[in-house]
Amino acid sequence: MRICQLTTCLFLVLTSQLYTISGLGGNKTMKGNCLENEYWNKEGFCCDKCHQGYKLKQECSAENMRSKCEKCDEGTYLEQANYSPNCFRCQQCTKPHSRESSPCTPYSNRVCECDTDYYKKKLGDLGWECSRCKKCGDGQIEIQNCTKEENRQCKCQENHYPFNKNSCKLCDKCQPGCDHLCKTSIPPVFFTSTKSNSPEDTVPKIVVPVCASIMVLSLAIFMAYEGIRHWRKRAQASSSQSSSPATEEEAFIITVVQDSKNKSVSFTNQPCESKPLGNLPDCIPREIKIHEFFYFVLDEVPIGRFKELVRRLGVSEQNIDRAEHDHRNCKDAQYQMLKVWSDGGSGGGNNVVPYDQIQMLMSTLKDMCLVSCADNIENKFLSQNTSVS
């Protein structure tokens, strides 16, 4: 019996020591201490990332075990080491006057360029089109060639002025761009008097500054007088308010009690009794559909501030990039970003936006100084969102 007790105690001590050692060793794999080619998974340890051109098929089952990855399918790619379960679709060079300059591989996206004498004109953050390079018109010279990314730049020749958007004309008179015709060989004329300063000429020179000084001084005295007068009015108003015996909030009830002997009346202060308010009727919120709410938000929020909004709402960069690659249309991509944010919240259901998410989005817009957008959303969905039960 004694041996069994000793054995049990020894087993418990060894178990506690192993637990302590494993806890100390776990500090090496705390979140944030993973290597550059690793990531922190949901199970609470580091897993290795998939290489460029491969997507994650199955996470590692334990620490120091490798993740299962598979190569991106044809027409898709991943340019960096990742742990994404999906690959991005390669873009298509189907726009007018565009052609492929680099093919789509599992490791890189397809690269498109424009035909000769065309350049890639950017349309927003992701869009672009091939536009024809401009040609220099009459009286113009080329200062920058047409490249794959930039348009040709032109300017007027020497001694020419801009006539319209695409041509220049030879200067024929003094005007902007023709400064050489505005020069004159006549020396500048200085207006000086050859006569001696007579008393008649001296009087205006003295009177004008004196009159101006008097006007400025008079204006300063008048402004000082008005300021003192307004200050006295405010001081009198404040002193009269502070000397008033009671305010509306200090109202009290006077109870009259008649004394049988002295026939006198005594006054006692009693606090006013406030009647409790009746219970307000409950309000039944109107269901707000996701698509109606999202499209209204897309119309209100400026395009240049939309990524900042979804980042503040907690949408990861990976989900933002995935939405932009999966949806070439800018509005569809932004709708998908809001959908990711809505799916990550709680409540709602049946394509209905929960109220706490609407309040969260409005608060975020106000933090971004987009108060008008938040007010429009509140007027649209919250001000009309109650009905008497």
C-alpha positions as CSV (number, residue, x, y, z in Angstrom):
1,M,0.0,0.0,0.0
2,R,2.9,2.4,0.9
3,I,4.5,1.6,-2.5
4,C,1.3,2.4,-4.4
5,Q,1.0,5.8,-2.7
6,L,4.7,6.7,-3.4
7,T,4.2,5.6,-7.1
8,T,1.1,7.8,-7.4
9,C,2.8,10.8,-5.9
10,L,5.9,10.4,-8.2
11,F,3.6,10.1,-11.2
12,L,1.8,13.4,-10.2
13,V,5.1,15.2,-9.7
14,L,6.4,14.1,-13.1
15,T,3.2,15.1,-14.8
16,S,3.3,18.6,-13.3
17,Q,6.9,19.0,-14.3
18,L,6.2,17.9,-17.9
19,Y,3.3,20.4,-18.0
20,T,5.6,23.2,-16.8
21,I,8.3,22.3,-19.3
22,S,5.8,22.2,-22.1
23,G,4.4,25.6,-21.0
24,L,7.8,27.1,-21.0
25,G,8.6,25.6,-24.4
26,G,5.3,27.0,-25.7
27,N,6.6,30.5,-25.3
28,K,8.7,29.9,-28.4
29,T,5.6,29.4,-30.5
30,M,3.5,32.2,-29.1
31,K,1.4,34.2,-31.6
32,G,3.7,36.7,-33.3
33,N,6.8,34.6,-32.9
34,C,6.3,32.5,-36.1
35,L,9.0,32.6,-38.7
36,E,8.6,34.6,-41.9
37,N,7.6,31.5,-43.9
38,E,5.1,30.5,-41.2
39,Y,1.7,31.6,-39.9
40,W,-0.3,31.2,-36.7
41,N,-3.2,28.8,-37.3
42,K,-6.5,28.4,-35.4
43,E,-5.2,25.5,-33.3
44,G,-2.6,27.7,-31.6
45,F,0.7,26.9,-33.2
46,C,2.8,27.8,-36.2
47,C,2.4,26.2,-39.6
48,D,4.5,26.6,-42.7
49,K,3.2,28.7,-45.6
50,C,2.8,27.4,-49.1
51,H,5.3,28.4,-51.8
52,Q,4.7,30.9,-54.6
53,G,2.3,29.3,-57.1
54,Y,0.8,26.9,-54.6
55,K,-2.4,27.1,-52.4
56,L,-3.1,25.7,-49.0
57,K,-5.0,22.4,-49.2
58,Q,-4.7,21.3,-45.5
59,E,-3.1,22.9,-42.5
60,C,-0.4,21.1,-40.6
61,S,-1.8,18.8,-37.9
62,A,0.8,19.5,-35.3
63,E,3.8,21.7,-34.5
64,N,6.8,20.9,-36.7
65,M,4.6,19.2,-39.2
66,R,4.2,20.5,-42.8
67,S,1.1,21.9,-44.4
68,K,-0.3,20.2,-47.5
69,C,-0.2,22.4,-50.6
70,E,-1.2,22.0,-54.2
71,K,-0.3,23.9,-57.3
72,C,-2.6,26.6,-58.7
73,D,-4.9,25.5,-61.5
74,E,-4.4,26.7,-65.0
75,G,-5.5,30.3,-65.4
76,T,-4.9,31.1,-61.7
77,Y,-1.8,32.3,-59.8
78,L,-0.3,33.3,-56.4
79,E,2.7,35.6,-56.5
80,Q,3.9,35.2,-52.9
81,A,4.3,32.6,-50.1
82,N,0.8,32.3,-48.6
83,Y,-1.7,30.2,-46.7
84,S,-4.7,31.1,-49.0
85,P,-7.1,28.2,-49.9
86,N,-7.7,29.7,-53.3
87,C,-5.6,31.2,-56.1
88,F,-6.3,34.4,-57.9
89,R,-7.7,34.4,-61.5
90,C,-5.3,35.8,-64.1
91,Q,-6.5,38.9,-66.0
92,Q,-7.6,38.7,-69.6
93,C,-6.1,40.9,-72.4
94,T,-9.5,41.4,-74.1
95,K,-9.8,45.1,-74.1
96,P,-9.6,47.0,-77.5
97,H,-6.0,47.5,-78.8
98,S,-4.6,45.4,-75.9
99,R,-2.3,42.4,-76.2
100,E,-0.5,40.0,-74.0
101,S,3.1,40.8,-73.1
102,S,3.7,38.1,-70.4
103,P,1.6,34.9,-70.1
104,C,-0.3,33.7,-67.0
105,T,1.7,31.2,-64.9
106,P,1.0,29.7,-61.4
107,Y,3.6,32.1,-60.1
108,S,2.6,35.4,-61.8
109,N,-0.4,37.2,-63.3
110,R,-0.8,37.8,-67.0
111,V,0.6,41.1,-68.1
112,C,-1.2,43.2,-70.8
113,E,0.1,46.0,-72.9
114,C,-1.3,48.3,-75.5
115,D,-0.6,48.2,-79.3
116,T,1.8,50.5,-81.0
117,D,0.8,54.2,-80.8
118,Y,-1.4,53.5,-77.8
119,Y,-0.8,53.9,-74.1
120,K,-2.4,52.4,-71.0
121,K,-4.7,55.0,-69.5
122,K,-5.6,54.3,-65.8
123,L,-9.3,54.4,-64.8
124,G,-9.5,54.5,-61.0
125,D,-7.5,52.1,-58.8
126,L,-7.9,48.9,-60.9
127,G,-9.4,49.9,-64.3
128,W,-7.5,50.9,-67.4
129,E,-8.0,51.2,-71.2
130,C,-5.8,51.6,-74.3
131,S,-6.0,55.2,-75.6
132,R,-4.5,56.5,-78.8
133,C,-1.5,58.7,-78.3
134,K,-2.0,62.4,-79.2
135,K,-0.2,63.9,-82.1
136,C,1.5,67.3,-82.0
137,G,-0.3,69.8,-84.1
138,D,0.7,72.9,-86.1
139,G,3.3,75.0,-84.4
140,Q,4.0,72.4,-81.7
141,I,7.0,70.3,-80.9
142,E,7.2,66.9,-79.0
143,I,8.8,67.1,-75.6
144,Q,8.0,63.5,-74.5
145,N,7.5,60.4,-76.6
146,C,4.5,58.1,-76.4
147,T,5.3,55.1,-74.1
148,K,3.3,52.1,-73.0
149,E,2.3,53.9,-69.8
150,E,2.3,57.6,-70.7
151,N,0.8,59.8,-73.5
152,R,2.9,62.0,-75.8
153,Q,3.5,65.5,-74.6
154,C,3.7,68.6,-76.8
155,K,4.4,72.3,-76.4
156,C,4.4,75.4,-78.6
157,Q,7.4,76.2,-80.7
158,E,9.5,79.3,-79.9
159,N,7.8,82.6,-80.8
160,H,4.4,80.8,-80.9
161,Y,1.4,81.0,-78.6
162,P,-1.4,78.4,-77.8
163,F,-4.2,78.9,-80.3
164,N,-6.3,75.9,-79.2
165,K,-5.8,72.5,-77.5
166,N,-3.9,71.0,-80.5
167,S,-2.2,73.8,-82.3
168,C,-0.1,77.0,-81.8
169,K,0.2,80.1,-84.0
170,L,3.1,82.5,-84.7
171,C,3.1,85.5,-82.4
172,D,2.0,88.7,-84.1
173,K,1.4,91.0,-81.1
174,C,2.1,91.3,-77.4
175,Q,0.1,88.6,-75.6
176,P,0.7,85.6,-73.2
177,G,3.4,83.4,-74.8
178,C,4.7,86.2,-76.9
179,D,6.8,88.1,-74.3
180,H,9.5,88.9,-76.9
181,L,7.0,91.3,-78.6
182,C,6.3,93.0,-75.4
183,K,9.8,94.3,-74.9
184,T,10.5,98.0,-75.8
185,S,13.6,99.9,-76.4
186,I,12.2,103.1,-74.9
187,P,13.8,103.7,-71.5
188,P,11.4,103.9,-68.6
189,V,10.1,107.3,-67.8
190,F,10.3,108.5,-64.2
191,F,7.7,111.1,-63.4
192,T,9.8,113.8,-61.6
193,S,9.0,117.4,-61.2
194,T,11.5,119.9,-62.4
195,K,9.8,122.7,-60.5
196,S,10.8,123.7,-57.0
197,N,8.4,122.6,-54.3
198,S,6.0,125.5,-53.8
199,P,3.7,125.7,-50.8
200,E,0.7,124.8,-53.1
201,D,2.4,121.5,-54.0
202,T,3.4,120.8,-50.4
203,V,-0.1,121.2,-48.9
204,P,-1.7,118.0,-50.5
205,K,1.3,115.9,-49.5
206,I,0.7,116.9,-45.8
207,V,-3.1,117.0,-45.8
208,V,-3.6,113.5,-47.2
209,P,-1.6,111.6,-44.6
210,V,-3.0,113.7,-41.8
211,C,-6.6,113.0,-42.9
212,A,-5.9,109.2,-43.2
213,S,-4.4,109.1,-39.7
214,I,-7.4,110.9,-38.2
215,M,-9.8,108.4,-39.9
216,V,-7.9,105.4,-38.6
217,L,-7.7,106.8,-35.1
218,S,-11.5,107.6,-35.1
219,L,-12.3,104.1,-36.3
220,A,-10.1,102.6,-33.5
221,I,-11.8,104.8,-30.8
222,F,-15.3,103.8,-32.1
223,M,-14.5,100.1,-32.1
224,A,-13.1,100.4,-28.5
225,Y,-16.2,102.2,-27.3
226,E,-18.5,99.6,-28.8
227,G,-16.5,96.8,-27.3
228,I,-16.6,98.4,-23.8
229,R,-20.4,99.0,-24.2
230,H,-21.1,95.3,-25.1
231,W,-18.9,94.1,-22.3
232,R,-20.8,96.2,-19.7
233,K,-24.1,94.8,-21.0
234,R,-22.9,91.2,-20.6
235,A,-21.5,91.9,-17.1
236,Q,-24.9,93.4,-16.0
237,A,-26.8,90.5,-17.5
238,S,-24.6,88.0,-15.7
239,S,-24.8,89.8,-12.3
240,S,-28.6,90.0,-12.6
241,Q,-28.8,86.3,-13.2
242,S,-26.6,85.4,-10.3
243,S,-28.6,87.6,-7.9
244,S,-31.9,86.1,-8.8
245,P,-33.5,84.3,-5.7
246,A,-34.4,81.1,-7.4
247,T,-34.4,79.3,-10.7
248,E,-37.1,77.1,-12.3
249,E,-35.3,74.0,-11.0
250,E,-35.5,75.3,-7.4
251,A,-39.3,75.5,-7.4
252,F,-40.9,74.4,-4.1
253,I,-44.4,73.9,-2.7
254,I,-45.6,76.2,0.1
255,T,-47.8,74.4,2.7
256,V,-50.0,76.7,4.8
257,V,-50.7,75.6,8.4
258,Q,-53.0,77.7,10.6
259,D,-52.1,78.0,14.3
260,S,-55.2,78.0,16.5
261,K,-53.6,80.3,19.1
262,N,-51.6,82.9,17.2
263,K,-53.6,82.8,14.0
264,S,-50.3,82.9,12.2
265,V,-49.3,81.1,9.0
266,S,-46.1,79.1,8.7
267,F,-44.4,78.0,5.5
268,T,-42.6,74.8,5.0
269,N,-40.5,73.7,2.0
270,Q,-41.5,70.4,0.5
271,P,-39.9,68.8,-2.5
272,C,-42.1,68.6,-5.6
273,E,-43.2,65.1,-6.4
274,S,-42.7,64.1,-10.0
275,K,-45.1,61.6,-11.5
276,P,-43.4,58.6,-13.1
277,L,-43.6,58.5,-16.8
278,G,-45.7,55.8,-18.3
279,N,-43.9,52.9,-20.0
280,L,-43.3,53.7,-23.7
281,P,-44.6,51.2,-26.2
282,D,-42.1,48.8,-27.6
283,C,-40.9,49.5,-31.1
284,I,-40.8,46.8,-33.8
285,P,-37.7,47.3,-36.1
286,R,-38.2,47.1,-39.8
287,E,-36.0,44.4,-41.5
288,I,-33.3,46.0,-43.5
289,K,-32.2,43.8,-46.4
290,I,-28.4,43.4,-47.0
291,H,-28.5,44.3,-50.7
292,E,-30.6,47.5,-50.2
293,F,-28.3,48.6,-47.3
294,F,-25.0,47.8,-49.1
295,Y,-25.8,49.5,-52.4
296,F,-26.9,52.7,-50.5
297,V,-23.6,52.7,-48.6
298,L,-21.7,52.2,-51.9
299,D,-23.5,55.3,-53.3
300,E,-22.7,57.4,-50.3
301,V,-19.1,56.6,-49.4
302,P,-16.5,58.2,-51.7
303,I,-14.5,55.7,-53.8
304,G,-11.2,57.0,-52.6
305,R,-12.1,56.4,-48.9
306,F,-13.8,53.0,-49.3
307,K,-10.8,50.8,-48.6
308,E,-10.0,52.9,-45.4
309,L,-13.6,52.2,-44.3
310,V,-13.5,48.4,-44.7
311,R,-10.0,48.3,-43.1
312,R,-11.4,50.2,-40.0
313,L,-14.3,47.7,-40.0
314,G,-11.9,44.8,-39.6
315,V,-11.7,43.4,-43.2
316,S,-8.2,41.9,-43.8
317,E,-5.9,42.9,-46.6
318,Q,-6.1,39.3,-48.0
319,N,-10.0,39.5,-48.3
320,I,-9.7,43.0,-49.9
321,D,-7.2,41.7,-52.5
322,R,-9.3,38.6,-53.1
323,A,-12.4,40.7,-53.7
324,E,-10.6,42.9,-56.2
325,H,-9.2,40.0,-58.1
326,D,-12.5,38.0,-58.2
327,H,-14.5,41.0,-59.3
328,R,-13.1,43.3,-62.0
329,N,-16.1,45.6,-61.5
330,C,-15.2,48.1,-58.8
331,K,-18.7,48.2,-57.3
332,D,-18.9,44.4,-57.2
333,A,-15.6,44.2,-55.4
334,Q,-16.6,46.8,-52.8
335,Y,-20.0,44.9,-52.3
336,Q,-18.0,41.7,-51.6
337,M,-15.8,43.5,-49.0
338,L,-19.0,44.7,-47.2
339,K,-20.4,41.1,-47.4
340,V,-17.2,39.7,-45.8
341,W,-17.6,42.2,-43.0
342,S,-21.3,41.5,-42.5
343,D,-20.7,37.7,-42.4
344,G,-18.1,38.1,-39.7
345,G,-20.7,39.8,-37.4
346,S,-23.4,38.3,-35.3
347,G,-27.2,38.6,-35.5
348,G,-29.2,39.4,-38.6
349,G,-29.7,36.3,-40.7
350,N,-31.9,35.7,-43.8
351,N,-30.0,38.5,-45.6
352,V,-31.0,41.0,-42.9
353,V,-28.5,43.6,-41.6
354,P,-28.3,43.6,-37.7
355,Y,-28.7,46.9,-36.0
356,D,-25.4,46.8,-34.2
357,Q,-23.6,46.5,-37.5
358,I,-25.4,49.6,-38.8
359,Q,-24.4,51.5,-35.7
360,M,-20.8,50.3,-36.0
361,L,-20.6,51.4,-39.6
362,M,-22.1,54.9,-38.8
363,S,-19.7,55.3,-35.9
364,T,-16.7,54.4,-38.2
365,L,-17.9,56.9,-40.8
366,K,-18.0,59.7,-38.2
367,D,-14.5,58.8,-37.0
368,M,-13.4,59.2,-40.7
369,C,-15.0,62.7,-40.7
370,L,-17.7,61.5,-43.1
371,V,-20.5,62.8,-40.9
372,S,-22.8,63.6,-43.9
373,C,-22.6,60.0,-45.1
374,A,-23.5,58.7,-41.6
375,D,-26.4,61.2,-41.4
376,N,-27.8,60.1,-44.7
377,I,-27.6,56.4,-43.7
378,E,-29.3,57.2,-40.4
379,N,-32.1,59.2,-42.2
380,K,-32.6,56.4,-44.7
381,F,-32.7,53.4,-42.4
382,L,-33.0,54.4,-38.8
383,S,-35.3,57.5,-38.7
384,Q,-38.0,55.5,-40.5
385,N,-37.2,52.3,-38.7
386,T,-39.8,52.3,-35.9
387,S,-43.5,51.7,-35.8
388,V,-46.0,51.8,-33.0
389,S,-46.8,48.2,-31.8
